[in-house]
Amino acid sequence: MLGRSIKAALLQVHSIVGLVLALLLSLIALTGAIMSFEDEIVDDLNAGIMQVAPRTMPALLPDELVAHLKSVPDAGKVAGMTISSDPSAAVHIRFARDEQGGRPSSFYVDPYDGRVLGVPYGEDFFATIRRLHRWLLIPGDAKGWGRQITGIAAIGLIVMLVSGLVLRWPRRASSVKMWFKPNLALSGRGLHRSLHAVIGTWVLPIYLVMTITGLWYSFDWYKDGVVWLLARPHVGSAKMQPKQPSGAGRADPAEAVGFDRAWATLLHEESSGFAKAQLLLPAGPGSVMRIRSWPKDSTLEGVRDEFRINAVTGQIVSADRYADKTFGEKIISGVLDIHRGAFLGWPGKLTFMIAAGLMPLFAVTGVLLYLSRRKLRPPAESPLGSLVPGD
């Protein structure tokens, strides 16, 4: 009897949370599925402007590329650039937000003469999808309420996964068929329940991975807790401190903050070579530039070295090398790769994409099961019907 009461309570929790979050979770999941192969899609769409003919002449230095852009009408203030070690790869230039908060479209430029090759197709589309996925297009982006709402939705999904597993637990728990084979011969409520429960079992581990890693982007307390748990104490405390050391990044007004000195320092430090490097100018008045570099033998976003270099003096403020990280710190670096299944290669990304695309199935079947359950519920006896004649 106690077990039935617990399951009845869990069913109520599962149903209520599911009904409240069905549309929101479907939106988050579908936008995530759309972004699964964003890099491959954008690269394919823009193959014509991302490649140049290699030349024997040396490539322009980063500040020279910036100087060439001053005559381009649509160019804003350069915020960063991505440079590849491939002599046939164009340089990707990104711009800072304008006074209205908008960000101009990025450019690909020829690394040898600074000529603008074009604006990448698909960039604005995926930027909008990303904002919808992470922040629901709510004003303020990462500083608004959107990230907390998506985080609450992720917690709600964890509640549904755990309660669903308990409700799903069959009498013959050791039967593989009971767990993983839907009964397609059924119809109506029986078919809806079979699809909801069995396919839910298929994707449950993937959804758990997605939600556990997705919470990293929603709540600072969650991120700090993960860092405390997985990183070495001195690394964890450094990550929780402001990124720019006091007094270390103040620029002399007489000296312009550019890319060249930091770029020279990176080339010296990464003498073994790298596939690409991303240089980001400081957003504020400081002079400490953040530089990320990815090795040639990996396509994962999290497998990278990260430096903070004073752009005026060229001195290294901090160096965070991937090879020096512990296993836990590598997990932290690879949160995004784990979140989208990229750590398993393209089969993992495809599997996670399909799982995310199935979220509307659970929303639809869940609503249908709820409605059919209400129809099957016996009507409450009318008080008038229980009266004895003459009362």
N, C-alpha and C positions, 0 to 999 in steps of 0.2 A: 504493500500500500504506500509506504514511504517513497519507494522508487517511482511509483506512478505519479505521486505528487510532485516529486522533483522534476520528472520529465514534463509534466504538465506546465510547471512554472517555466522551465527552459523553453518549451514551445511558445509560450506567451512572449518571453523575452526575444526569442529568435524572430518571431513574427512581427512584433512591434518595431524592433530595430531595423528589420529588413524593409518594412513598409515605409518607414521614415527616410531611410537612406538609399532606397532602390535607384531612384533617378540620379542622385548625386554620385553614387558609386559607379553607375553605368557611364556617366559622363567622364569621370576621372579615368576609368579603365579604357574607354574607347580612345580618348586623347592620348593615353599612354601607348596604346597599340599603334596609333598613327605615327608616333615618334620612334617606333622600334628600329626602323631602318632609315632614319633621317639622314645620317651621314652618307649612306650609299645612294639614296635618292638625290640628294643635293649634288654629290660628286658627279652623278650621271647627267643631271640636268645642265651642269655647268662645265662639262669637260672642255668645251671650246674656249673658255676664258681662264681656266685653271692651269693650263699648260702653255709653255712658250718654247720656242726653238732655242736649245742650248747654244751659247756662244763662247768663244775663247776669251773674250774680254771679261774682266772681273765684274761681279755684281755690285750695284750701288750700295753704299752703306745706308743703314736705316734712316739717319737724319737727311741724307740726300733724297731718299724717296719722299720723305715728308715735305721737303722743299719743293719738289716737283708738283705736289698736290695743291700748293697754294694758289696756283692759277686755274684750278678746276672749280667751276661754278658751284657744283652741288656738294663739294667737300666741306665737312665740318672740322672741328678740332679733333685731331688724331688722338685716340685713347690707347690704341694698342695695335700690334701687328703680329701675324704668324708667318714665320720664315721657315722654309723647308731646306734640307740639305741637298735635295734633288735639284740639279741645275736646270731642269726643265719645268719646275714648279713655279707658279706665280706667287707673289706675296699678297697675303690677305690683310687689308687695312680696315680697322674698325674705328668708329668715331664716338666721341663722348655725347652725352645727352645735351640738347639745346636748352634754352631758357624756359621753354614750354614743357620740358620733360620728355620730348620726343627724341628718338635716336635716328640720325640719318642712316640710309642704307650703306652697307659696307662696299668696298671696292676690291677687285683683284687688279694688281698692277704688275707690269713687266719689271722684273728685278734688275734688268740691265739698263733700261732707259727711263724708268718711272712712268711709262705710258699707261693710262687707265685702260684696262681690258674690258671692264664691264661690271655691272651689279649682278650678284648671284641670284638666279631664279630660286624661288621657294623659301628664301630666307625669312621674309616677312610672314609668310604663311605659317612656317614652323615656329617662329617667335610667338605668334598669337596662340597657336595650339599649346605651346609650352606654358604661357601665362595662364591659359584656361586650365591646364592640367594641374599646375602648382598652386595658383592663386585665384582661380575661377573668374579672372578678369576683374576682380574687385580692386578699386583704386588703392594705390599704395604698394601694390605688388608684394614683395617679401616683407614690407613693413606694415601692410594692411592686415585685415581680418581673414583674408583668403587662406593663408597658410594654416591658421588655427582651425578653420572649418574643415579643410582637407585632412588635417591631423585627427580631428574628432571622428571624421568618416572612417579613417583607417582603424582607429580604436574600435569603432562600431563593427567593422568587418571582422576584426579579431574575435569579438564577442560572438558574432554569427558563426564563424568557423568552429570555435570551440563548442558552442551549444549545438551546432549542426552535427558535429562528430558524435557527441553523446547521444543525440536523438537518432542518429543513423545506425548506431552500433547494433548489428544484427545478432540474433540468437546463436547463429553459427558463425562466430567471429573469425574462425580459421578458414572459412570458405572463400577462396579467391573470387569465385563466381558471384557470390553474394555482394562482395565489395565493389567489383569493377565491371560487371556486365549488366547494362540496362536491359530491361524487358520491353523490347519494342513491339511485342505482340499485344500489349495492353492499349487501352484507349482512355480518353478522358482523364479523370483524376489520377487513375493508376499510372498512366503514361507520364503525366506531369510530375508525379512524385518520383518515379523511377529516374527520369532525366535529371531532376533537381538533385536527388540524393547521390546517384552514381557518378554523374559528371562532376558534381561538387567534390566527390572523393578524389577524382582524378586531379583536379586543379588545386586542392586544398594546400599541399606543400608549397606550390608556386605562389598562391595568394598570401600565405604566411610570410614568405621571403619578401614579397612586394611590400606588405604592410610594415613589417619590422624595419626594413630599410627606408621606406617612405617617411616614417615618423622622424627620421634624421633631419628632414627638410622642413618639418613643421614646428617642432618644439626645441627651444634652446636647452631646456632642462634635460631633454632626452639625449641630445647630442653630447652635452657635458657628461652625462652619466655613462654613455658608451665610451667616450674618450677616457674617463676615469677608470673604466673597467678593462679596456683593451690596450691602452698606451702606457708606456713607462712613465713614472711620476713626473720627471722633468719635462718630458714631451707633452704630457697632458696639461701641466700647469702653463706651459708656453702657449699651447693652443687656446687656452681660455683667457689669455692676456691680450691686450691690444696688439695688433700686428706690427705697428711701427714703434720702435723703441723711442723713449723720450729723448729729444735732442739729437738723435742719430739721423733724422731725415729732414731737418730744416734746410731749405735751400737758400743760398745767398741770392737776393733779388737781382744782383748784377749778373748772375750766372743762370742761363736758361737750362731747364731740365730737358735733356734730349735722350736719345737711345744709344748713341755710339759708344760711350764709355762703358755702360753696362753690357752692351753687346760684345765688346772686346773682352771684358772679364768673363763672360759666359763661354766664349770660344776658347779661352785659356783653360777654364775649369773643365769643360766637356771636350777635352782633346781627343777622347776616344770616338767622338762623333755622336750625332743624334739624328733622328728622322725629321723632327720639326721642333721649333721653339716658339713660344708665345710670349711676347714682351708687352707688359701692361704698365703704362705710365701711372703715377700716383694720382688718385682722383682729387685730392686736396692740395694744400700748399706744400706738402712734403716733397722730398726728393728720392725716397726709397722706392725703387721699381721692383715689381714682382715679375719673375721670369720662370716659366715652366718649360721643361724640355723632355721629349719623349724618345726613348731608344728606338733603334731601327728594327729590333726583333720582337716588338709587341704592338698590337693595335688597341690595347685597352686604355681607356681614359685615365684610370687610376695609377698605371705604371709609369711614373714620371718623377723627375727630380724637380725640386722647386727652390729657387734662390730669391733672396731679397738683397738687392744691390743698390748702393747709393749711386744714382744716375749722374751726380756731379763729380764725385771723386773716383767712382769705379770700384770702391771697396765693398766687399761682401759683408752684409749685415747678418745674414743667416743662410745656412745651406741645409736643405732637407732632402737627402738622397734616398731613393727608393731602396737601394741595395743595403742600406744601414738600418732599415726598419725591421722591427720584430714582426712575427706573424699577425699579431693583433693590430699593429699599426698598418700593415698592408691591407687588412680587412677594412680599416677606416678609410684608407685611400681609395679602395675599390668599392665604396658604397654604391655609387651610381652604376658601375659595371654589374654588381650583384643585383641591384634593383631591376635592371632591364634584361638580365640573363646573359649579358655579353661575356661574362667570365667563362661561359661554356661555348664560346664561339658563336658563329651564325646559327647553328642548330638551337642553341640556348635562347638566342634572341627570337627566333621563329616560334619556339615553344611558348615563351613568355608572351609574345604577341597574340598567339591563338588563345591562350588562357585569358588574357585581358579582353579580347574580343568576345569571349563567351559570357562576360558579366551580364549583359542584357538578358541572356537566357534565364539566369537565376532570378532576375527581377520579374520577368514575365511569369515563369512557372510558380514563383513564390506567391505572387498576387493571385494567380488562378487557384492555387491550393488554399489560400486564405479564404477566398470567396466561396469555394466549394465546401470548405469546412463549416462556414457559417450556414450554408444551405442544409447541411446534414445535421446541424445542431437541433435537437428537439425544441419546439417552441415552449416558452414558459407558460405554465398553466395560469389561466386567467383567474384572478381572485373571485370573480362572480361564479365561475364554474365550481368552486369548492364550497360554495354556500349550501347549506341544507335548506330545502324549501321551508318557509315559515320563519327563517331567521330574519 
